[in-house]
Amino acid sequence: MKHQATPYLMFNGNAKEALEYYKGVFGCEIEVMQTYGEADYPTPPDAEQKIMHARLKKDDLLLMISDAFPGNTVEIGNNLSLVLEFESEDEIRTVYSALIEKGTILMELQDTFWGATYAKVKDAFGMIWDLNLEKVK
């Protein structure tokens, strides 16, 4: 794996507000911010301005933030996941297979429109893992 797990914070439509709040609290820069409407993905009109993905960074601190996908709600317990970035197809498939053995698939391992191989899994202990392998461009 490339580095430490990254916290991914999920919100019920107020991710922009949270993004600005954490930016101020931690003195971070917004590295990336994309709305659902900017993505090459079918999105209901009422969700177009919601945050699909944002990254806050300062030195070694990295936080990822988004609003829940339209139709999904965020509750305490599913509002945080840990992102693991992988270096190879074999590595991501090995971890994915191990996690789903006793866990629950939230999003199957697949190629995505954002140029990565990605999966989301809840493990046997209720922890949510985002598995991501950036594709070589």
Sequence and secondary structure as in RCSB ss.txt:
>XXXX:A:sequence
MKHQATPYLMFNGNAKEALEYYKGVFGCEIEVMQTYGEADYPTPPDAEQKIMHARLKKDDLLLMISDAFPGNTVE
IGNNLSLVLEFESEDEIRTVYSALIEKGTILMELQDTFWGATYAKVKDAFGMIWDLNLEKVK
>XXXX:A:secstr
  SS EEEEEESS HHHHHHHHHHHHT EEEEEEEGGGSSS   GGGTTSEEEEEEEETTEEEEEEE  TT    
TTTSEEEEEE S HHHHHHHHHHHHHHSEEEEEEEE TTSEEEEEEE TTS EEEEEEE   
